[in-house]
Amino acid sequence: MAFNVNEFRSQMVGDGARPNLFDVSMPFPAIAFPGDAQRKLTFMCRSAQLPGSSVGTVPVQYFGRELKFAGNRTFSSWNLTVINDEDFVVRKAFERWMNSINSHNANVRNPAALNPGSYTSDADVYQYAKNGTILKNYRFVGCFPVDLSPIDLDWGSNDSIEEFSVTLEYQWWDDIQNGVV
């Protein structure tokens, strides 16, 4: 096949999807005392990912030969990077959420967070086209935070804004746009 730049250009629908055209929507559970955190997260979430998944293999030995069969699907953690502002609304909501799942000093769960429905939330990530229409919408089902990064403080950081990362686990994701469940 000869190289033909016009054929390549004809296949690049909409000049390609842009990774900076996205937002995240996640209602915080009541145990996080969220206040305005859901609305603020949509604006302060600086980075996220569209989901991935893996299908494992189940090796079976047969007469000295390894045969591979499809196994179970697994989902990797979902990571967010959040800009921190001086009201700490989003950071505090994640701290309270995690503290309700397992408290700092007593190593116990808040009685209001005993069942998964009370300590999990469904989150959506939207990928937008350059004209503002939604290209993709993925829903992460049953999210809960498992890691909240520290915020580095530094006297030499005059021209930066604080950020922190949150790692969430979830049960599975749905492709809302295409009805894949």
Residue pairs with C-beta under 8 A, 6 or more apart in sequence:
14 129
14 130
15 130
17 127
17 129
17 135
18 130
21 127
21 128
21 129
21 130
22 48
22 125
22 126
22 127
22 128
23 42
23 45
23 125
23 126
23 128
24 41
24 42
24 45
24 48
24 80
24 123
24 124
24 125
24 126
25 38
25 41
25 42
25 123
25 124
25 126
26 38
26 41
26 121
26 122
26 123
26 124
26 143
27 34
27 38
27 121
27 122
28 34
28 37
28 38
28 41
28 93
28 97
28 121
29 97
29 100
29 113
29 118
29 119
29 120
29 121
30 112
30 118
31 96
31 97
31 100
31 110
31 112
31 113
31 118
31 119
32 93
32 94
32 96
32 97
32 100
33 92
33 93
33 96
34 93
35 89
35 93
36 89
37 89
37 90
37 92
37 93
40 85
40 89
40 90
41 82
41 90
44 82
44 83
44 84
44 85
44 90
45 80
45 81
45 82
45 83
46 81
46 82
46 83
46 163
47 79
47 80
47 81
48 78
48 79
48 80
48 81
48 125
49 78
49 79
49 125
50 125
50 127
50 136
50 138
51 75
51 78
51 125
51 138
51 140
51 173
52 75
52 76
53 73
53 74
53 75
53 76
53 173
54 73
54 74
54 76
55 70
55 71
55 72
55 73
56 70
56 71
56 72
56 73
56 74
57 68
57 69
57 70
57 71
58 68
58 69
58 70
58 71
59 66
59 67
59 68
59 69
60 66
60 67
60 68
60 69
61 67
73 172
75 170
75 171
75 172
75 173
77 146
77 167
77 168
77 169
78 123
78 140
78 143
78 167
78 168
78 169
78 170
79 165
79 166
79 167
79 168
80 165
80 166
80 168
81 163
81 164
81 165
82 90
82 91
82 163
82 164
82 165
82 166
83 161
83 162
83 163
84 90
84 91
84 151
84 161
84 162
84 163
84 164
85 161
91 148
91 151
91 164
94 145
94 148
94 166
95 148
97 119
97 144
97 145
98 145
98 148
99 110
100 109
100 110
100 112
100 113
100 119
101 109
101 110
101 113
101 119
101 144
101 145
102 108
102 109
103 109
103 110
109 119
112 118
113 119
116 142
119 144
120 142
120 143
120 144
120 170
121 142
121 143
121 144
122 139
122 140
122 141
122 142
122 143
123 139
123 140
123 143
123 168
123 170
124 137
124 138
124 139
124 140
124 176
125 137
125 138
125 140
126 134
126 136
126 137
127 134
127 135
127 136
127 137
128 134
128 135
129 135
134 177
135 177
136 175
136 177
137 175
137 176
137 177
138 173
138 174
138 175
138 176
138 177
139 173
139 174
139 176
140 168
140 170
140 173
141 170
141 171
141 172
141 173
141 174
142 170
142 171
142 172
143 168
143 169
143 170
144 168
144 169
144 170
145 166
145 167
145 168
146 167
146 168
146 169
147 165
147 166
147 167
148 164
148 165
148 166
148 167
149 164
149 165
149 166
150 164
151 162
151 163
151 164
174 180
174 181
175 181
